[in-house]
Amino acid sequence: MSAEGAAPQLGWNVAHDLSQLVEYQFMVNALVAGTIVASMAGAIGWVMVLRREAFAGHTLAMMAFPGASGAALVGVPAAWGYFAFCSVGALAIGRLSASGRSAWREESAGIGAVQASALALGFLFVSLYGGVLGSIESLLFGNILGVSDGEVWLLGAVAAVSLAVLAAIARPLLFASVDPEVAGARGLPVPLLSSAFLLLLGLAVAATSQITGPLLVFALLVMPAVTAQAITARPALSLLLTVALGLAVTWLGLGISYFSAYPAGFFISTIAFALYVFVRAGVVVRTAIQGRRAQPLPAPPPRGVIA
């Protein structure tokens, strides 16, 4: 019995609504996969924003498009194409970044060239595909409701390994991200740490692309991180808040999508962006109020002087 035939109805009984969400296996897989990806993307996306490598993350998101279309061309699951091409793209960007931060223009131009090549390869693979590719929009916007049991286990394994590696290199990576010159002078392998993180970022992008698609991958990689960092500057607290926001956005987007006729990626991206705008507006208002309170009061006139 399909979800469309069941026609789930959203009501005032929260317990009944939640029971409808877990009534079908495809929705259970979507919720589990979304939880895994949101946790992984939140932690790695927080470091990405801290390192100001959003452009590299966007380029890796574009690598997911030729990965999915190439997987369709050779007849393998799209997840394998995501991981293969995003990993190769991460290694390529890491190679371009090996010269350090002294050549931002050359590095940005190289990353842009990788992005353009990725889009060209994606369209080439789509053109070479001999069959009828009726769900090409899923290559760009993902299909979380089509995640299988095997893909859930694959996502869990990739997330566990990625988070374990991130935790192992967290301290030197944070040092190298904040002050790479001093970290290099202290003997830390800054280029190696950068390449290792880019590879982790590629894995996170590949996993997130199955949820929101390559074009909306920033919804889980960037939005929760920038929202949390706008709320607090404390590293540990903002990291935990990033993961919590990512989970909330994913669960809410999946829930709304289940009771509507629109894709989950749209709701996840829209909710994440709306939350960011709300927080930024609150920060602006709070700063304005604090600025008014901090203004000194005018000095009273001297005694005997009539104003």
Secondary structure, 3 states (H helix, E strand, C coil): CCHHHHCCCCCCCHHHHHHHHCCCHHHHHHHHHHHHHHHHHHHHHHHHHHCCCHHHHHHHHHHHHHHHHHHHHHCCCHHHHHHHHHHHHHHHHHHHCCCCCCCHHHHHHHHHHHHHHHHHHHHHHHHHCCCCCCCCHHHHHCCHHHCCHHHHHHHHHHHHHHHHHHHHCHHHHHHHHHCHHHHHHCCCCHHHHHHHHHHHHHHHHHHHHHHHCHHHCHHHHCHHHHHHHHHCCCHHHHHHHHHHHHHHHHHHHHHHHHCCCCCHHHHHHHHHHHHHHHHHHHHHHHHHHHHHHHCCCCCCCCCCCCC
